Amino acid sequence: AYDMFYLSNYGYRNETFDAYKAALMDGGLDVEYIILDPLGQLVKYLFENDKIGQEDAREVLLKAMELADHNIANNDTYGQYYESGKAIMENHIKPVELDIFDCAYFKDKLLPEYRANPDSLDVLRRVYNQLVNQGCDPEDPDLANVKADYEALASEINAQREADFLANNPGVAARRLYDEGDFEGAIAKYEEAIEKETDDAKKAEYYFGIASIQFRKMDQYSSARSNARKAADLKDDWGRPYMLIGDMYASTSSSCGNDGYSRGLAVLAAIDKYAYARSIDEEVAAEASEKIGLYNGSIPTKEDVFMRGKQGATERVGCWIGETVKVRYQ
């Protein structure tokens, strides 16, 4: 068989394959290791060219692997040559391996790799997918174990990656906590983000996030206004913090005083913030104009202003607002 492959015109023909098959069947576990390399080349060629079928290819290759494994384990003199020959043979047949062998073969080949690398996500994924692609039943206990270990490891790795990501990105963590309803936790994460951040524009976003939570979710108006002002100081021509302060004033105006005039002054303070936001930031201009139009009907009446002799005067708004406004009327 060796001579037919290397020293004659029979190299890649069925007669040569038959000779190798006969050598394996007759020689058993005593066939020389030199059979392995050319046999791999021959089977690949003949199978790819439809000159031998799956059954013949599988039978001969399994017999050759049995020969190699026996001598690797028991042949002190030539065991290393059988090991090298088997590796070369397997490399030759790699392009046709999936078409020749069945599930049992790949389980014998791949499961030891899985057991040797239980902490490798890539190994677990590849072993499982290749076994399934080779026709193994996903409900097979061995495959079920590989899948369960893969999912557990993937979950653990993803959880650690997520934890590392959030630890390094406290601003993202803050938004997650906000979505979960943990407003105090979100503020704490925004504060952590501010400590780590060197970009003033990003710091401004974090201060604005804190201010929004304190106002809309926690009714902490003074603290919210303070943080909104910090946000505005860090980012030029940004109208959104002033819009937020305007919303604070407007939403609390009904509790700022015992009469319509006093409450109207709080609305004037809100309108002043909307107007300023509109003057510096085109992105909020339309929204600011809409809110100014909405609240114009709640500023002091002409009668109230003239009755108090406050036309054109400046007044200090009561309650927590404490702003000074120029008195106008409807």
Disulfide bonds with the S-S distance in Angstrom:
Cys103-Cys136 1.94
Cys256-Cys319 1.74
